[in-house]
Amino acid sequence: MTVEEAAKYLFVNRSHIRALLASGELLEVLPGNPFGGVDIEVASVQAYRARLEAARQTWLDTHTEDNDPVGS
């Protein structure tokens, strides 16, 4: 997966993808590609998106009116 494809899949910009690669959140298939291209491991992008979705769902589940009704 290219940087641009990963950015579209995760709904972020390309510089964020490069930051995720630098931090190790996303993995390259062939680090230090001699041709200069970046090929990102698809499984790492999918796993990152799944972690974001789980965190989003946890936040939504804990921030409902049932937990903090208006006017109480």
N, C-alpha and C positions, 0 to 999 in steps of 0.2 A: 504494500500500500504506500502510495506517495504521501508526502507532507500535505499536499493540497487535498487529496482524498480523505486523509485522516481528519483534517480540519473541517471538512464538510460533514463527515460522519459524526464528529463530536460537537459541531456547531460552535467552533472557536476559530481564531485566526491562525495563520501559519506560524507566527512568532510564538504563540502559546504551545503549539506542537513541538517546536524546537526546544522550548524550555522544558517540556515534559520529557523529551529525549535526553536532554542534558542532565535532568534530575534522576533519570532511570525509571520514571513512571511508564514510559513507552520504550520498547526495545527495537533496535535495528536488526534486520535479518543478517546483513553483512556489515558490521561496524567498520568504519574506515574504508568504505567502498573506493577502490582505486579510480573509478570513473567519476567520482564526485557526487553521484546521486545518493539519495537516502531512500532506502527500502525498509519500511516499518513493518514489524511483525503484526499481522492482522489480529492474532489472538491477544496480544497485549493491548491493542486499541479496543477490542471488544470487552476485555476484562476491565479496563479503565472506565468505559462507558457504563458497564454493569455496576461498578462501585459507585459512580456518580448517581445512577438511578436509585440504588439502594439507600444512599444517604438522603436523597431528595424525598423518597417515600417515607423514611424514618422521620424526617423533619415534618412532613405533612401529617403523619399519623400522630405526632405529639403536639401539633399546633392547631387544634380544632376547637370549636366553640364548646364541644362536649367537655373538654378539659378545662376550659376557662370561659364559662358562659358570660355573655354580655350582661352587665348590670348586677353581677353578684359580688 
